[in-house]
Amino acid sequence: MSDHKPGGVADAGGDGELEAVIGLEIHVQLATRTKMFCGCELSFGEPPNTRTCPVCLGLPGSLPVANARAVHLGLMIGLALGSELAPRSIFHRKNYFYPDLPKGYQITQYDEPLCRGGELGDVRIHRVHLEEDAAKLIHAGASGRIHGSDTSFVDFNRGGTPLAEIVTEPDLRAPEQASEWLKLLRTTLRQLGVSDVNMEEGSLRCDANISLRPRGSETLGVKTELKNMNSFRFIERGIRAEIARQEEILAGGGQVVQETLHFDPASGSITSLRSKEEAHDYRYFPEPDLVPVAIDDGMLAAARADMSELPADRAERLQRELGLSVDSAQVLAFRTELGDYFEAAVAARAEPAPPAQGLANWIAGDLVGRLPEGQDPSDSRVEPRALAALVGLVAERRVSVGAARQVLDRLIEGGGSEPLAIIEAEGLGAMDGGSELAEIVAAAVAANTDAAERVREGNAKAIGPIVGQVMRETKGRADGTEVARLIHEQLGA
């Protein structure tokens, strides 16, 4: 096995002579009703140790049975990532002792995983395999002292939860790239419906394998592993801190030790959990109580039938069919709630019909920027049809951009489906380029003599104060392009 488990692409920083090599291991809780190898129902937030049975507690004589739904969801993940699906895969026992592992081993997959290879974006996938989760340790600390000692408790409700572990190749080079790629993966998995990918509840957890090497070298450095990071900001900060730690060690002439680490987001410190184990440390051997998983044509057909359009495919379609820019298409496709709102607005057939690119810009820019942080546009009072109509009016120059933003504020506050009615009621319709606007421009030029002189001398940016005064006088009704034209005309610039 490779010493480095797989990851995306960016820059280590520091003195420029080293580059970071990052691989990710992502644990995804699968959206099944029951656990991986028993019939206990899954639930978050239940009283401790109320979702258990002899199988997930590892009691003698209990026998596991693989969850068919989990295998189905694993196949969907493999298909979405373009992986090679194993016609036959088997489960193994991964042996290690820890208080949250009652059997003394974890049932997982080793050398015959469900999926191999594939890619998402510019990151290659090493493998996808199925396994069970461990239980949850709760450290009471000083508040939980019993008989004078600190106490830890074990909640076995989570033990046996079905997981898909997605391991990338070491393709990532920067903390920001790792975070952005993980966001793409989360959107893809959510769109597939294989998991709720709720990071706050632990449905998506990420480990990062990090090493440094001389820039341009093909030889991997000694890696460390950051465990169980559960937010994008946490992941970025943790990887950045570990890169800095390794840079400091190497700059001082030391050697990085292969180990498993914990990043504390509160203090920003990194501490060692244990020396990093190799495969032989776990004494893998085939699980004798489970038969191999044999994938037939019917299982593959069922997995394909359940798949929805993936974010990357949606982005390509929005570019091809609606002429969106690459950046706009990716923003809408990778943020499902924005893409759904956009397509609802396009389908509303508002009159006048809005240009697709303009509509995308207004949704991702003005609408999102005006809503409370985290609010889904579909949960706002702005109906997709109303925004589409407003953008269409802007495109026809029946309302200026500034006035349209005022209308959007009214829609956010009070709703409504007819922006034209708001425009007419509040007198926000666009001004024409007649004598009234020319007089307002002349007054603004006269009031801003310094700016006017700089514009005459060829300083294009100096026009700002003059335009700003015109917009204030017209309450945003004037067309910015026409205002700029009149200013240059009157100044002879």
MIVO-280067 format. One line per field, with one value per residue (C-alpha): residue in one letter; x, y, z. Coordinates in Angstrom, 1 decimal. Example, Ala and Ser with C-alpha at 12.3 -4.5 7.8 and 13.67 -1.06 7.14 Angstrom:
<sites>
torba <- [A, S]
east <- [12.3, 13.7]
north <- [-4.5, -1.1]
up <- [7.8, 7.1]
</sites>
This chain:
<sites>
torba <- [M, S, D, H, K, P, G, G, V, A, D, A, G, G, D, G, E, L, E, A, V, I, G, L, E, I, H, V, Q, L, A, T, R, T, K, M, F, C, G, C, E, L, S, F, G, E, P, P, N, T, R, T, C, P, V, C, L, G, L, P, G, S, L, P, V, A, N, A, R, A, V, H, L, G, L, M, I, G, L, A, L, G, S, E, L, A, P, R, S, I, F, H, R, K, N, Y, F, Y, P, D, L, P, K, G, Y, Q, I, T, Q, Y, D, E, P, L, C, R, G, G, E, L, G, D, V, R, I, H, R, V, H, L, E, E, D, A, A, K, L, I, H, A, G, A, S, G, R, I, H, G, S, D, T, S, F, V, D, F, N, R, G, G, T, P, L, A, E, I, V, T, E, P, D, L, R, A, P, E, Q, A, S, E, W, L, K, L, L, R, T, T, L, R, Q, L, G, V, S, D, V, N, M, E, E, G, S, L, R, C, D, A, N, I, S, L, R, P, R, G, S, E, T, L, G, V, K, T, E, L, K, N, M, N, S, F, R, F, I, E, R, G, I, R, A, E, I, A, R, Q, E, E, I, L, A, G, G, G, Q, V, V, Q, E, T, L, H, F, D, P, A, S, G, S, I, T, S, L, R, S, K, E, E, A, H, D, Y, R, Y, F, P, E, P, D, L, V, P, V, A, I, D, D, G, M, L, A, A, A, R, A, D, M, S, E, L, P, A, D, R, A, E, R, L, Q, R, E, L, G, L, S, V, D, S, A, Q, V, L, A, F, R, T, E, L, G, D, Y, F, E, A, A, V, A, A, R, A, E, P, A, P, P, A, Q, G, L, A, N, W, I, A, G, D, L, V, G, R, L, P, E, G, Q, D, P, S, D, S, R, V, E, P, R, A, L, A, A, L, V, G, L, V, A, E, R, R, V, S, V, G, A, A, R, Q, V, L, D, R, L, I, E, G, G, G, S, E, P, L, A, I, I, E, A, E, G, L, G, A, M, D, G, G, S, E, L, A, E, I, V, A, A, A, V, A, A, N, T, D, A, A, E, R, V, R, E, G, N, A, K, A, I, G, P, I, V, G, Q, V, M, R, E, T, K, G, R, A, D, G, T, E, V, A, R, L, I, H, E, Q, L, G, A]
east <- [0.0, 1.1, 2.6, 0.4, -3.3, -4.8, -6.1, -6.5, -4.0, -2.4, 0.7, 2.3, 3.4, 6.4, 9.8, 8.6, 10.9, 8.5, 5.0, 2.3, 0.9, -2.6, -4.9, -8.4, -10.2, -13.9, -16.4, -19.9, -22.9, -25.2, -28.9, -30.2, -33.0, -30.9, -27.3, -24.7, -24.9, -28.0, -31.6, -31.2, -32.8, -30.6, -31.5, -29.6, -30.0, -31.7, -31.0, -27.6, -27.5, -31.1, -30.4, -28.4, -28.7, -26.4, -24.9, -23.8, -22.7, -20.5, -22.0, -20.8, -22.8, -24.4, -24.0, -23.9, -25.9, -24.8, -27.3, -28.4, -29.4, -25.9, -24.4, -26.9, -25.9, -22.2, -22.8, -24.4, -21.4, -19.1, -21.1, -21.1, -17.4, -16.7, -15.1, -14.5, -17.1, -15.9, -17.9, -17.0, -15.9, -15.5, -15.6, -12.6, -12.0, -9.7, -8.4, -7.6, -8.7, -10.5, -13.3, -15.8, -15.2, -16.9, -15.9, -12.2, -12.4, -14.2, -15.9, -14.6, -13.2, -9.5, -8.0, -11.3, -13.3, -16.6, -15.1, -11.7, -10.5, -12.6, -12.4, -14.3, -13.2, -9.4, -9.0, -8.6, -10.3, -8.3, -11.1, -14.5, -15.3, -18.1, -17.7, -19.3, -18.8, -17.5, -19.5, -19.1, -16.9, -18.1, -15.4, -17.0, -13.9, -13.9, -17.7, -18.1, -15.7, -16.7, -14.7, -12.2, -11.2, -12.2, -14.7, -15.5, -18.7, -19.5, -22.8, -23.2, -26.1, -23.7, -21.8, -22.5, -23.8, -23.1, -20.3, -18.8, -15.2, -14.0, -10.2, -8.6, -5.2, -2.7, -3.6, -4.3, -1.7, -3.4, -5.8, -8.3, -8.3, -9.0, -12.0, -13.4, -13.1, -14.8, -17.7, -18.1, -18.1, -20.7, -23.0, -22.6, -23.5, -26.4, -27.7, -27.4, -29.4, -27.0, -26.5, -27.7, -24.0, -24.7, -21.3, -22.7, -24.2, -21.2, -22.7, -19.6, -16.2, -12.8, -9.3, -6.4, -3.0, -0.4, 3.3, 5.8, 8.4, 10.7, 8.8, 9.1, 10.0, 8.0, 9.0, 6.5, 7.6, 6.6, 2.9, 0.9, -2.9, -5.3, -8.4, -12.1, -12.5, -16.1, -16.3, -14.8, -13.2, -11.9, -10.3, -8.6, -7.3, -6.1, -4.3, -2.7, -1.5, 0.0, 1.8, 3.3, 4.3, 6.1, 7.8, 9.2, 10.4, 12.2, 13.6, 15.2, 16.8, 14.5, 12.4, 8.6, 7.3, 4.5, 1.7, -2.0, -2.8, -5.6, -6.2, -8.0, -9.9, -10.3, -6.6, -5.2, -2.8, -1.9, -1.4, -0.3, -2.9, -0.8, 1.9, 0.5, -0.3, 0.5, -1.9, -0.1, -0.7, -4.4, -4.0, -6.7, -8.4, -11.6, -14.8, -15.8, -19.4, -20.2, -20.4, -18.8, -20.8, -21.4, -22.7, -25.0, -26.6, -29.9, -28.1, -26.2, -29.4, -31.2, -28.3, -28.3, -32.1, -31.9, -29.2, -30.1, -28.2, -24.8, -23.5, -20.8, -23.3, -25.7, -22.9, -22.2, -25.9, -26.3, -23.4, -24.5, -28.2, -28.4, -25.0, -23.9, -20.3, -18.2, -18.0, -21.8, -22.7, -20.5, -21.8, -25.4, -24.7, -22.5, -24.9, -28.1, -30.5, -29.3, -29.4, -33.0, -34.1, -32.4, -34.1, -37.5, -37.0, -36.0, -39.1, -41.4, -41.6, -41.8, -42.4, -40.2, -38.0, -34.7, -31.3, -30.1, -26.6, -28.1, -30.6, -27.7, -25.8, -28.7, -29.4, -25.8, -25.0, -27.8, -30.4, -28.0, -26.2, -29.4, -30.9, -30.0, -26.8, -27.6, -31.2, -32.2, -33.7, -36.6, -37.4, -37.5, -40.5, -39.0, -40.8, -38.6, -41.1, -40.8, -37.0, -37.1, -39.5, -37.4, -34.2, -36.1, -37.1, -33.5, -32.4, -35.0, -33.8, -37.2, -35.6, -32.1, -29.9, -29.9, -33.7, -34.1, -32.1, -34.6, -37.4, -35.6, -35.5, -39.2, -39.8, -37.6, -39.5, -43.1, -43.1, -45.3, -45.0, -45.3, -42.2, -43.6, -46.4, -43.8, -41.9, -44.9, -46.2, -42.9, -41.9, -38.8, -39.1, -35.9, -35.3, -34.8, -31.7, -33.6, -33.1, -34.1, -31.2, -28.8, -29.6, -29.0, -25.7, -24.6, -25.4, -23.4, -20.4, -20.5, -20.6, -17.6, -15.0, -12.0, -13.4, -14.5, -11.0, -9.4, -11.9, -10.9, -7.2, -8.1, -8.5, -11.5, -11.9, -12.4, -16.0, -17.3, -18.3, -20.2, -22.1, -22.8, -24.5, -26.6, -27.8, -28.7, -30.6, -32.5, -33.0, -31.2, -33.6, -30.9, -29.1, -25.5, -24.2, -26.2, -25.0, -21.4, -21.9, -23.5, -20.7, -18.0, -20.0, -20.4, -16.7, -15.5, -13.5]
north <- [0.0, 3.6, 5.4, 8.3, 8.1, 10.2, 14.3, 18.1, 21.2, 24.4, 25.9, 25.4, 28.9, 29.5, 30.1, 28.9, 25.9, 23.4, 22.3, 20.7, 17.3, 16.7, 13.7, 13.4, 10.6, 11.4, 9.4, 9.8, 8.5, 6.7, 7.5, 4.1, 3.4, 0.9, 0.2, -1.4, -5.0, -5.1, -3.9, -1.1, 2.1, 5.2, 8.4, 11.5, 12.9, 9.9, 9.2, 7.4, 3.6, 3.2, 2.2, -1.0, -4.7, -7.8, -7.4, -3.7, -4.3, -7.2, -9.7, -13.3, -15.4, -12.5, -12.5, -9.5, -9.2, -6.6, -3.8, -4.0, -0.4, 0.7, -1.4, 0.3, 3.8, 2.8, 1.8, 5.1, 6.9, 4.8, 5.5, 9.3, 9.3, 7.2, 4.5, 0.9, -1.2, -4.5, -7.5, -9.1, -7.3, -8.6, -7.3, -7.5, -7.2, -4.3, -5.2, -2.6, -1.9, 1.3, 1.9, 2.9, -0.4, -3.1, -6.0, -5.1, -4.8, -2.8, -4.4, -2.6, -3.4, -3.7, -5.1, -5.8, -2.6, -1.8, 0.9, 1.7, 4.8, 7.6, 11.4, 14.4, 17.7, 17.7, 15.2, 11.5, 9.0, 6.1, 4.0, 4.0, 1.3, 0.5, 0.1, 0.6, 3.6, 3.3, 4.4, 7.9, 8.7, 11.5, 12.9, 14.4, 16.1, 17.9, 18.2, 14.4, 13.3, 10.1, 8.7, 11.5, 10.8, 12.2, 10.0, 9.1, 7.5, 5.5, 6.1, 3.0, 4.5, 5.6, 2.3, 0.3, 3.3, 2.6, 4.7, 5.1, 6.1, 8.0, 8.2, 10.6, 10.5, 13.1, 15.6, 18.7, 21.3, 24.0, 24.3, 26.4, 23.9, 21.0, 23.0, 23.9, 20.4, 19.0, 21.5, 20.0, 16.5, 17.4, 19.0, 15.9, 13.5, 15.6, 15.8, 12.0, 11.6, 9.1, 11.2, 14.3, 15.3, 17.3, 18.2, 19.5, 16.1, 14.2, 12.8, 14.1, 14.0, 14.5, 13.4, 15.0, 13.4, 16.1, 16.1, 18.5, 17.9, 20.1, 21.8, 19.8, 16.6, 13.4, 11.8, 12.0, 13.3, 11.8, 12.3, 13.1, 12.7, 15.2, 13.4, 14.1, 17.7, 18.6, 22.1, 23.7, 26.4, 23.9, 21.9, 24.9, 26.1, 22.7, 21.9, 25.4, 24.9, 21.5, 22.8, 25.6, 23.1, 20.8, 23.8, 24.8, 21.3, 21.0, 24.5, 23.7, 20.6, 18.1, 15.3, 15.0, 11.9, 9.9, 10.2, 10.9, 14.4, 16.5, 20.1, 22.2, 25.0, 27.0, 27.3, 26.6, 24.0, 20.6, 17.7, 14.1, 11.3, 8.3, 7.1, 6.4, 2.7, 0.8, -1.8, -4.7, -3.1, -3.8, -7.5, -7.4, -10.7, -11.5, -11.3, -15.0, -14.2, -12.2, -13.6, -11.6, -8.9, -9.9, -7.0, -8.1, -6.3, -5.8, -4.0, -1.7, -0.9, 0.0, 2.2, 4.1, 4.5, 6.3, 8.8, 12.4, 15.0, 15.6, 19.1, 18.9, 17.7, 20.5, 23.1, 21.8, 21.8, 25.4, 26.5, 24.6, 25.3, 28.8, 30.2, 30.9, 31.6, 28.8, 30.6, 31.4, 27.8, 26.4, 28.7, 27.7, 24.0, 23.6, 25.5, 23.4, 25.9, 28.7, 26.4, 25.3, 29.0, 30.0, 27.3, 28.1, 31.7, 30.7, 28.4, 31.2, 32.7, 36.2, 39.2, 40.7, 37.6, 38.1, 37.2, 34.1, 35.5, 38.6, 36.5, 34.4, 37.5, 39.0, 35.7, 35.0, 38.6, 41.1, 38.6, 36.5, 39.6, 41.1, 38.1, 37.2, 35.0, 31.4, 32.0, 30.0, 32.2, 29.8, 30.5, 34.3, 36.4, 37.0, 34.7, 33.4, 34.9, 38.3, 38.4, 37.2, 40.0, 42.6, 41.5, 41.6, 45.2, 46.1, 44.5, 46.6, 49.7, 50.4, 50.6, 51.4, 49.0, 51.3, 51.6, 47.8, 47.2, 49.4, 47.3, 44.1, 45.5, 46.0, 42.4, 41.0, 43.0, 42.5, 40.0, 40.4, 39.1, 42.3, 44.5, 46.8, 47.7, 48.8, 50.7, 52.7, 53.2, 54.7, 56.5, 54.4, 54.1, 54.9, 58.5, 59.0, 60.9, 64.1, 67.7, 66.9, 64.5, 66.8, 69.6, 67.4, 66.2, 69.8, 70.8, 67.8, 68.8, 72.3, 71.1, 68.8, 71.0, 69.1, 65.8, 67.4, 68.7, 65.3, 63.7, 66.3, 65.3, 61.7, 60.3, 58.0, 57.0, 60.6, 60.5, 58.7, 61.8, 63.3, 60.1, 59.6, 63.1, 62.5, 59.1, 60.7, 63.5, 61.0, 58.5, 55.9, 56.3, 57.5, 55.0, 54.9, 54.5, 57.4, 59.5, 58.8, 59.6, 63.0, 63.8, 63.2, 65.1, 68.1, 68.1, 67.4, 64.5]
up <- [0.0, -0.6, 2.4, 1.5, 1.3, -1.3, -1.7, -4.3, -5.3, -3.9, -2.2, 1.1, 1.6, 3.8, 2.0, -1.4, -1.5, -0.1, -1.2, 0.7, -0.4, 1.0, 0.9, 2.4, 4.0, 4.3, 6.4, 5.2, 7.3, 4.8, 4.8, 5.9, 8.4, 10.3, 11.3, 9.1, 10.4, 12.7, 12.8, 15.3, 13.9, 13.5, 15.2, 16.3, 19.8, 21.4, 25.1, 25.4, 24.8, 23.7, 20.1, 20.8, 20.4, 20.9, 17.4, 17.7, 21.3, 20.1, 22.5, 22.2, 19.7, 17.8, 14.1, 11.7, 8.5, 5.9, 5.2, 1.6, 1.5, 2.5, -0.3, -2.7, -1.6, -1.8, -5.4, -6.2, -4.8, -6.9, -10.0, -9.3, -8.9, -12.0, -9.9, -10.9, -9.1, -7.7, -8.9, -5.6, -2.4, 1.1, 4.6, 7.0, 10.7, 11.6, 15.0, 17.6, 21.2, 22.2, 24.7, 22.0, 20.0, 22.0, 19.8, 19.9, 16.1, 13.4, 10.4, 7.4, 3.9, 3.2, 0.0, -1.8, -1.4, -3.1, -5.4, -6.7, -8.6, -10.1, -9.8, -8.8, -10.2, -10.4, -7.6, -8.1, -5.9, -4.5, -3.1, -1.6, 1.0, 3.5, 7.2, 10.6, 12.8, 16.4, 19.4, 21.0, 24.0, 26.3, 28.5, 31.6, 33.0, 36.3, 36.3, 36.1, 38.8, 40.5, 43.4, 42.9, 39.3, 35.9, 34.1, 30.5, 29.3, 26.2, 24.2, 21.9, 19.9, 17.1, 17.2, 14.0, 12.0, 8.2, 6.7, 3.3, 3.5, 0.5, 0.2, -2.3, -4.0, -2.7, -5.3, -3.1, -2.4, -0.2, 2.7, 0.7, -2.1, 0.3, 1.7, -1.7, -3.0, 0.1, -0.4, -4.0, -2.6, 0.0, -2.6, -4.8, -2.0, -1.0, -4.5, -4.8, -1.6, -0.1, 3.1, 4.7, 5.0, 8.1, 9.5, 12.8, 13.5, 12.3, 9.1, 7.2, 8.9, 7.4, 8.2, 6.3, 5.5, 5.2, 4.2, 2.8, 0.1, -2.1, -4.8, -8.0, -6.2, -6.9, -3.6, -0.8, 2.6, 6.0, 6.5, 9.5, 9.9, 11.3, 12.7, 12.7, 11.4, 11.0, 9.5, 6.4, 8.5, 10.9, 8.0, 6.5, 9.8, 10.9, 7.6, 7.6, 11.2, 10.5, 7.4, 9.5, 12.2, 9.7, 8.0, 11.4, 12.1, 8.8, 8.9, 12.2, 10.8, 12.4, 11.0, 10.9, 12.7, 11.3, 13.8, 14.2, 15.5, 16.9, 16.1, 18.7, 16.9, 20.1, 20.9, 17.4, 18.9, 17.5, 19.9, 19.2, 19.7, 18.8, 16.5, 13.0, 12.5, 9.4, 7.9, 9.6, 13.0, 12.5, 11.7, 9.0, 8.1, 6.3, 8.4, 8.8, 9.7, 6.4, 2.9, 0.0, -1.6, -5.3, -7.5, -10.2, -13.1, -11.2, -8.4, -10.8, -12.7, -9.4, -8.3, -11.7, -11.6, -8.2, -9.3, -9.9, -12.0, -10.4, -9.8, -12.4, -15.0, -14.0, -14.4, -17.9, -18.9, -17.6, -19.8, -22.8, -22.8, -21.2, -22.1, -18.5, -17.8, -16.3, -12.9, -12.7, -13.8, -11.1, -8.4, -9.2, -9.6, -6.6, -4.4, -5.0, -3.4, -5.7, -8.8, -8.0, -7.4, -10.7, -12.7, -11.1, -12.2, -15.7, -16.0, -14.7, -18.2, -16.7, -19.0, -20.0, -20.2, -18.4, -19.9, -18.2, -17.3, -15.8, -13.8, -12.5, -11.5, -9.6, -7.7, -6.6, -6.0, -5.1, -3.8, -1.7, -0.5, 0.8, 2.6, 6.2, 6.3, 5.5, 4.3, 1.3, -1.5, -1.8, 1.9, 1.2, 0.2, -3.2, -5.7, -8.6, -11.1, -9.4, -9.6, -13.2, -14.1, -12.3, -14.1, -17.4, -16.7, -16.0, -19.3, -21.2, -19.3, -18.0, -14.5, -13.6, -11.6, -8.6, -8.6, -9.2, -6.1, -4.2, -5.7, -4.6, -1.0, -1.1, -2.4, 0.4, 3.0, 1.8, -1.0, -4.1, -7.6, -9.6, -9.4, -12.1, -9.7, -7.1, -9.7, -10.8, -7.3, -6.0, -9.2, -9.8, -13.5, -15.5, -16.6, -20.3, -21.5, -22.2, -21.0, -17.4, -16.9, -18.8, -16.4, -13.4, -14.8, -15.5, -11.9, -10.6, -12.8, -11.5, -7.9, -8.3, -10.1, -8.9, -10.1, -13.4, -14.0, -13.4, -15.9, -18.5, -17.9, -18.6, -15.1, -15.7, -12.1, -11.0, -12.5, -9.4, -7.3, -10.2, -11.0, -7.3, -7.0, -10.1, -8.7, -5.4, -7.2, -9.3, -6.5, -8.6, -11.6, -14.0, -16.3, -15.3, -18.8, -20.0, -17.1, -17.8, -21.5, -20.7, -18.2, -20.9, -23.5, -21.3, -20.3, -23.8, -22.4]
</sites>
